[in-house]
């Protein structure tokens, strides 16, 4: 996949240079490099371990141990979100809801700040 993507990008660059257009900022990102998820879905799925660690933190008596589990919950979101493929762009106003096995839910909405 990476090789064919590189070939596709080189073809696009070559066509632009041969035509005399040296503005390479208009080259599109290949769709092969996208995962079939929007950014909201990727964010929602990255929180899959969050409720597990928060539930463990809630049963701890020691404040330091509780704090450790909260830190681990916060950092666990980055594990799933560090992948090569880029998520698709969301549509303005799109919403996404994720429900986990323990009953907790994550709601995401794409809004634009002016």
N, C-alpha and C positions, 0 to 999 in steps of 0.2 A: 504494500500500500504506500509506503513512504517513497519508494522508487518511482512508482507511477505518478505520485503527486509532484515529485520533483521534476519529472519529465514534463508534466502538464504546465507547471510554472515556467519552466525554461521555454516551452513553446510560446506561451503568452508573451514573455519578455522579448523573445526573438521576433515575433510578429510586430510588436510595437516599435522595436528598434528599426526593423526593415522598412516599416511604413514612415519612419522619420519622426515618430512621436516618442520623445524621451521622457515623458511623464509616466513613471512607473508606479505612481500612487493609485492609479485607477485599475490595477490588476486585481481581479477578484480572488478571494480565498477559495480554494477548491472544496467542493461540497463533500468530497471523500473524507476530509479531515474533520468532519462534524459528527458528533454523536447524535443519535436520533432523539435528543431531549432538548427542551428549551432551557434557558438559564435558570428559570424558576424551578423546573423539575430537578435539575442538577443540585440546586441549593437544598431543596426539600429532601432529596435522597441522601445528601451528605450528612444530615442530622440523624442517621439511623442508630448510632450508639449513644446519642445525647440523653434520651430518657433512661437508659440502663444505668448510666453513671450518676444521673441526678437521683434516681431511686436509691442507689447505694449510698449516696451522700446523705439522703434524708434519714437513714437508719443509723448513722454514725453518732456516737455520743461525744467523741472528742472533736472539738472545733478544727483542729489541725487536719485530722483525717477527712473531715467533711470538706474542708477547703481543698485538699488534694484531689478528691473526687470531682469537685466542681471544675478544677483546672483541667483534669483529664477529659471531662465532658466537653469543655470548650475546645481543647486541642484535637479531639477525635473527629471533629467536623472536617479538618483539613486532610485527613487520610484519604477519604473517598473522593475529595474534590481535586486531588493532584493527579491528573491524568493528561495524556498527550492531546487527546481529541478535544476540540472546542465545541461547546454547546451552541445550539442554534439561537439566534436572537429572538427574544420574546416580542410579542405584539403589545403595544401600549394598552393598558387596562386588563391584560390577561391575569387570571388568578389560577392558583394551583394549591390543592390541599393534600397533605400527606397524613395518613393515620398509621401509627405504630402498634405493635402487638400488645403493648400495655395500656392502650387506650388514649395515649397522648396524641395531639394533632399539631401540625405546623401549617399555617396559612401564609401563602406568599401572594403578593399582588404587585404588579409592575405599574408604578406611577411615575409621572414626570414632574420634577421640581423645576419651577421657573426661576 
